[in-house]
């Protein structure tokens, strides 16, 4: 089945319309002003972003208490996606359940609109051609994820999912919420056998379990963010396979009690 590309296709239209291949140097407020949309950051109760369609103008709000500027930018782009894609949404709020690429259960409850808005934001903030050119010949690892986030001014989680959807690197990604695996996905080039891990805790010898036991506090920094593990930590081995080295890199979020774990061959 062909993937839904309604969001990314609309983002490409918008980039063509404004004549920019890359909007990383444009503020979201300035971008929205060009479409006669009011943009405001204020305290929002139980919400990260909101779109309000008025009779004459549309207002997009982003929760100013969000610490990461990159996340604020992604939230704003997500709401802009709703503006262009979902005309019937007159008053709509988004939180971590709908904005999180990896929380597929919550997104499914809202239909395709949240996926499409995320897909729009991803293409708008990280246009495929510019994205691929930036990472060309760069070694995969935590530093590359950080460099992409800085270059395109967007969140780490959106960078990770962008790499997955574009199938750029042979990686395995696991989303853990409240101590249980809620979602996993691998790139097509990663040839591994994945056991049934959904709704189970991460493996005892995984880096993700270390972060759970540390109550989501950061325990590694710098080059140590990518820890060596055995292939058998996350994957089943055939009888003829050697238990080779893999890397695992985790991004914990204490406030939401989530961990994104990336695994790739060393």
C-alpha positions in Angstrom: 0.0 0.0 0.0 1.3 3.4 -0.9 2.1 5.7 2.0 -0.1 8.7 2.6 1.9 11.6 1.2 -0.9 14.2 1.4 1.0 16.2 4.1 4.4 16.2 2.5 3.0 17.0 -1.0 1.2 20.0 0.5 4.4 21.2 2.2 6.2 21.0 -1.1 3.5 23.1 -2.7 3.9 25.7 0.0 7.6 25.8 -0.4 7.2 26.3 -4.1 4.6 29.0 -3.6 6.9 31.1 -1.3 10.0 30.4 -3.4 12.1 28.8 -0.7 13.9 25.5 -0.8 14.5 25.7 3.0 12.8 27.8 5.7 15.3 27.2 8.5 16.1 31.0 8.6 12.5 32.1 8.6 10.6 32.4 11.9 7.3 30.6 12.2 5.6 34.0 13.1 7.0 35.6 9.9 6.0 32.6 7.8 2.4 32.6 9.1 2.1 36.3 8.7 2.7 35.8 5.0 -0.5 33.7 5.0 -2.4 36.3 7.1 -2.3 33.9 10.1 -1.8 35.3 13.6 0.9 33.4 15.6 1.1 33.6 19.4 3.0 31.9 22.2 1.1 31.7 25.5 0.4 29.4 28.4 -1.9 26.6 27.2 -3.6 24.2 29.6 -3.0 20.6 28.7 -2.1 21.5 25.2 1.1 22.1 23.2 -0.5 23.7 20.1 -3.9 25.1 19.0 -5.5 26.3 15.8 -8.5 28.6 15.9 -10.3 29.6 12.7 -12.1 32.8 12.9 -14.5 34.4 10.4 -11.8 36.5 8.9 -8.4 35.3 10.3 -6.9 32.2 11.8 -5.0 32.1 15.1 -2.3 29.5 15.8 -1.0 29.2 19.4 2.0 27.4 20.8 2.5 26.7 24.5 5.3 29.1 25.6 6.2 26.8 28.5 7.7 24.3 26.0 11.4 24.4 26.9 12.8 23.4 23.5 12.7 26.0 20.8 13.0 23.2 18.2 9.9 21.5 19.6 8.0 24.8 19.5 8.9 25.2 15.9 7.7 21.7 15.1 4.4 22.2 17.0 3.8 25.4 15.0 4.5 23.6 11.7 2.1 20.9 12.7 -0.7 23.4 13.3 0.1 25.1 10.0 -0.4 21.6 8.5 -3.9 21.5 9.9 -4.5 25.0 8.5 -3.7 23.9 4.9 -4.9 20.3 5.0 -8.0 20.2 7.3 -10.3 23.0 6.5 -13.1 21.7 8.7 -11.1 22.0 11.8 -12.3 25.3 13.4 -11.0 24.7 16.9 -8.4 22.1 17.5 -5.8 21.3 20.2 -2.8 19.1 20.1 -0.6 17.6 22.8 2.1 15.0 23.1 -0.3 12.3 22.2 -1.1 13.7 18.8 2.2 15.4 18.1 4.4 12.4 18.9 5.3 10.6 15.7 5.6 7.4 17.7 2.3 7.4 19.6 0.4 5.7 16.8 -2.4 4.5 19.0 -3.4 8.1 20.0 -2.9 9.3 16.5 -5.2 6.5 15.1 -8.0 7.7 17.4 -7.9 11.0 15.5 -7.8 9.5 12.1 -5.3 10.4 9.4 -5.3 14.1 10.2 -2.5 14.0 12.8 -0.3 11.8 10.7 -0.8 14.2 7.8 0.0 17.3 9.9 3.2 15.7 11.2 4.1 14.7 7.6 3.5 18.3 6.5 5.7 19.7 9.3 8.4 17.2 8.6 8.7 18.1 4.9 8.2 21.8 5.6 11.0 22.0 8.2 13.3 19.3 6.6 12.7 19.4 2.8 13.8 16.0 1.4 16.4 17.2 -1.1 18.1 19.6 1.3 17.9 17.0 4.1 19.6 14.3 1.9 22.3 16.7 0.7 23.1 17.8 4.3 23.6 14.3 5.6 25.4 12.8 2.5 28.5 10.8 3.5 28.0 11.6 7.2 28.4 8.7 9.7 25.2 7.8 11.6 25.1 8.4 15.3 24.0 10.8 18.1 26.0 13.7 16.8 24.4 13.5 13.4 20.9 13.5 14.9 21.9 16.6 17.0 23.5 18.3 14.0 20.4 17.8 11.9 18.2 19.1 14.7 20.4 22.2 14.9 20.6 22.7 11.2 16.9 22.5 10.5 15.8 23.9 13.9 13.4 21.0 14.7 13.0 18.4 17.4 15.2 15.3 17.8 12.2 13.0 17.5 11.1 14.5 14.2 14.6 14.1 12.9 14.6 10.4 13.8 11.3 9.7 12.2 12.4 11.7 9.1 15.4 9.4 8.7 13.0 6.4 9.1 10.4 7.6 6.5 13.1 8.4 4.0 14.8 5.1 4.7 18.2 6.8 4.9 20.1 4.7 7.5 19.7 1.0 8.5 18.3 1.6 12.0 15.8 0.2 14.4 13.7 2.6 16.5 11.7 1.8 19.6 9.3 4.1 21.5 8.9 3.3 25.2 6.2 4.9 27.3 5.7 4.3 31.0 8.2 1.5 30.9 6.6 -0.5 28.1 7.3 -0.7 24.3 4.5 1.0 22.5 5.9 1.2 19.0 8.8 0.0 16.9 9.9 0.4 13.3 12.9 -0.5 11.3 14.4 0.7 8.1 14.1 -1.6 5.0 17.9 -2.1 4.9 18.2 -3.5 8.4 18.0 -7.2 8.1 17.1 -8.5 11.6 14.5 -10.8 13.2 12.4 -8.9 15.7 10.7 -10.8 18.5 7.3 -9.8 19.9 8.3 -6.8 22.1 5.1 -4.7 22.0 3.7 -3.8 25.4 6.7 -5.4 27.1 9.5 -3.7 29.1 12.7 -3.2 27.2 15.3 -6.0 27.5 17.1 -6.3 30.8 20.5 -5.8 29.1 19.4 -2.8 27.0 20.5 0.8 27.4 16.8 1.7 27.5 16.4 -0.4 30.7 19.3 1.6 32.2 17.4 4.8 31.6 14.3 3.3 33.1 16.2 2.3 36.2 17.7 5.8 36.4 14.2 7.3 36.3 14.8 8.9 32.9 17.8 10.9 34.0 20.6 11.3 31.4 23.3 8.9 32.3 25.5 9.2 29.2 27.0 12.2 27.4 29.2 12.9 24.4 30.5 9.9 22.5 29.2 7.6 25.3 25.6 8.3 24.2 26.0 5.4 21.7 26.6 2.3 23.9 27.8 -1.0 22.6 25.3 -3.8 23.0 24.9 -7.3 21.6 22.7 -8.0 18.6 20.8 -10.5 20.7 19.8 -7.7 23.1 16.9 -6.6 20.8 16.9 -9.2 18.0 16.5 -13.0 17.6 19.5 -14.8 16.2 19.4 -17.6 13.7 21.5 -20.7 14.6 24.2 -19.8 12.1 24.5 -16.1 13.2 27.2 -14.6 15.4 26.1 -12.3 18.2 27.8 -9.2 16.7 28.0 -5.7 18.2 25.3 -3.1 17.8 25.0 0.4 19.2 22.1 1.7 21.2 21.4 5.4 21.8 18.5 6.6 23.9 16.6 9.9 24.2 14.7 10.0 27.5 12.0 12.5 28.4 11.4 12.6 32.1 8.3 14.8 31.9 6.4 12.4 29.7 8.1 9.2 30.9 9.2 8.2 27.5 12.3 6.9 25.8 13.2 6.8 22.1 15.8 4.1 21.5 17.8 3.8 18.3 19.7 0.6 17.5 22.1 0.1 14.6 25.0 -2.2 13.7 28.4 -1.2 14.9 
